[in-house]
Amino acid sequence: MIASQKVREGKLVKVEVECGESIRKIKITGDFFLYPEDVLEEIERSMLGLRKDADAETITSKIQSIAEARGAQMIGIGAESLASVIKEALK
């Protein structure tokens, strides 16, 4: 399943997901920036095993907690916007 959106922060985000009842594989790409760069991989790993019907608040919370713990700078995207694209891919 794939979703692609131009988020409110102005950047294009694409999410590819493989799932059954839960997420087995996820790839997030786009023209946004995350620093440090490996934070994106950590966010992707945190989504593995997440139920397909997880709400946007749960997804947003996971993204925010990783970003805050790592002191990440999210440029051109926010946690809520990223969660929205992930939810769209899960539909």
C-alpha positions as CSV (number, residue, x, y, z in Angstrom):
1,M,0.0,0.0,0.0
2,I,1.3,3.4,-0.9
3,A,0.3,7.0,0.0
4,S,1.8,10.2,-1.2
5,Q,0.9,13.7,0.0
6,K,2.1,17.2,0.0
7,V,1.9,18.0,3.8
8,R,1.0,21.3,5.4
9,E,4.6,22.1,6.0
10,G,5.0,22.1,2.2
11,K,7.0,19.0,1.4
12,L,6.1,15.8,-0.4
13,V,6.0,12.6,1.7
14,K,5.6,9.1,0.4
15,V,4.9,6.1,2.6
16,E,5.0,2.5,1.4
17,V,3.6,-0.1,3.8
18,E,3.4,-3.9,3.7
19,C,0.9,-5.2,6.3
20,G,-1.6,-7.8,7.3
21,E,-3.1,-7.1,10.7
22,S,0.0,-5.2,11.6
23,I,2.8,-3.4,9.8
24,R,5.5,-5.8,8.5
25,K,7.5,-3.3,6.5
26,I,7.5,0.5,6.0
27,K,9.5,2.9,3.9
28,I,9.2,6.7,4.3
29,T,10.6,9.0,1.7
30,G,10.2,12.5,0.5
31,D,11.8,15.9,0.1
32,F,11.8,16.7,3.8
33,F,14.8,16.6,6.1
34,L,15.4,14.9,9.4
35,Y,18.6,15.4,11.4
36,P,20.2,13.2,12.5
37,E,19.4,11.2,9.4
38,D,19.1,7.9,11.2
39,V,16.1,9.1,13.1
40,L,14.0,8.2,10.0
41,E,15.1,4.6,10.2
42,E,14.3,4.6,13.9
43,I,10.8,5.9,13.2
44,E,10.3,3.2,10.6
45,R,11.4,0.5,13.0
46,S,9.0,1.9,15.7
47,M,6.1,1.4,13.3
48,L,6.8,-2.3,12.8
49,G,4.3,-4.5,14.5
50,L,1.9,-1.6,14.9
51,R,-1.7,-2.6,14.2
52,K,-3.2,-1.6,10.9
53,D,-6.1,0.1,12.7
54,A,-3.9,2.2,15.1
55,D,-5.1,5.7,15.4
56,A,-3.3,8.8,14.3
57,E,-2.6,9.9,17.9
58,T,-0.7,6.7,18.6
59,I,1.4,7.1,15.5
60,T,2.0,10.7,16.2
61,S,3.1,10.0,19.8
62,K,5.6,7.3,18.6
63,I,7.1,9.8,16.1
64,Q,7.3,12.6,18.7
65,S,8.8,10.5,21.4
66,I,11.6,9.4,19.1
67,A,12.2,12.9,17.7
68,E,12.3,14.4,21.2
69,A,14.5,11.6,22.7
70,R,17.0,12.1,19.8
71,G,16.8,15.9,19.7
72,A,15.9,15.6,16.1
73,Q,15.2,18.5,13.8
74,M,12.3,17.9,11.5
75,I,12.5,20.3,8.5
76,G,9.6,20.4,6.1
77,I,7.5,17.9,8.0
78,G,6.0,17.5,11.5
79,A,5.0,14.4,13.5
80,E,1.3,14.9,12.9
81,S,1.8,15.3,9.1
82,L,3.9,12.2,8.9
83,A,1.4,10.2,11.0
84,S,-1.4,11.4,8.6
85,V,0.5,10.0,5.5
86,I,1.1,6.7,7.3
87,K,-2.6,6.4,8.2
88,E,-3.5,7.1,4.6
89,A,-1.1,4.3,3.5
90,L,-2.8,1.9,5.9
91,K,-6.3,2.4,4.4
